[in-house]
């Protein structure tokens, strides 16, 4: 197999160390990130993303949650904005205008999850993803909204999904991709499949499988050995860190995302 597109990275041995030394030194040049997520039953994903992005060196952060959370969250997170919610406490269709207004301020947006499952939320997200043209990162159940209706993801130039192999399997199936992902795939096969899929779709991917974190961007693939064992909790911190590194290095997407999955700075 011609695997010149495969780059192997070890913890403590970054593939692109120059990015470490060129990071912004003050908040004014460190980028602006908008975090969107939460529903009345959970806003843990938003809180975790906020803390991770701050630790990763973001310059400014704004947050949008459903207004059903306003009484609960406003004192805990004074920086939060609140958009229209459904009676069940998820984002309503009317939240779209709020998304677009704050997204215009940001250098990048992360749809961080805890969105619940609601048809109005689905419509708002679909329209937002179709209209927003800048860097967009999705993870957890934000990805679920597009595994069966992936059309808004196609044609976007700056989309990163931080997802599981199961979510990727559904996405590839919905896209009727010739690349088929199976759970029993080995390391070499998965690298090859990620190479082909991202070359064809132009969707950036980060996933954890076979004790590795995989980053795939336009056919280039990096693998980084990981000690992360929990199959759920890794996605939000990795997605948040990736969003920060990416918006701080917009012309070096593959390099930035590969550096973001390192577990130590």
C-alpha positions, 0 to 999 in steps of 0.5 A: 500500500502506498501510504505516503499520506500516513503520518505517525505521531507519538505522545511527546513527539509532535509531528509539527513542533513549529506550531508550538512556537508560533502560538499567539502570545496575547488574547487579542490575536488568539482567536474568537470561538463560539460554542453552541450546545445544551438543552434543559436537561444537560449543559455539561458539554458546554461547560467542558468545552468552555474550560478546555478552550480556555486552557487551550489558549483561546482569546475570546469565547462566547456561548449560546444555550437554549433560553430554558437554561437561563435561570440555571446557568446565567450565574454560573456562566455570565458570558453565556447568551441564550436563544429561543427554546422549544417547550421541551427545552431544546433549541427552537427554529427561531434560534437560527438568527441568534446563531448567525448573529454571533457566528459573524463575530467568531473565527470558528464555531463548535456545535458541542452537543447535549442538544437533545433530539428535537425536530425543531433543533434539527431544522435550526442546525441544518439551516445553520450548517448550510449558511455558515461558511467559516470553520465549523467543528461538530461532536457528540449528538451534533454529529448525530443530526447529520449522520442521516441527513449529511447533505448540508456538510457536503460542499463546506470547505471547513468542516471537522467532525469529532466522532466515533467509528459507529457515527462514521459508519452511518455517515458513510452509508448515508452519503452512499460512499464507496468507502465502507467502515467496519468495526473490525477494521485493522489499523492499515485498512482504517488509515487507507479508508480515511485517506479515501473518504476525506479525499472524496468528501473534503470533510475533516475527521477526528476519531479514536479507534484501536488505541489511536487518535486518527486525524484525516484531512483531504486524504492526509492521515495522522495517527497518535497513540493514546491512553484514553480508554473511555469511549465517550468522554474524549470527544468534547475535550479533543473537539474543543482543543481542535477548534482552538488550534485550527482557528489559530492556524487556519491555513494549516488544518491537518497540522493543527488538528494533528497537534490538537490530539496530543495529550500533553502540550 
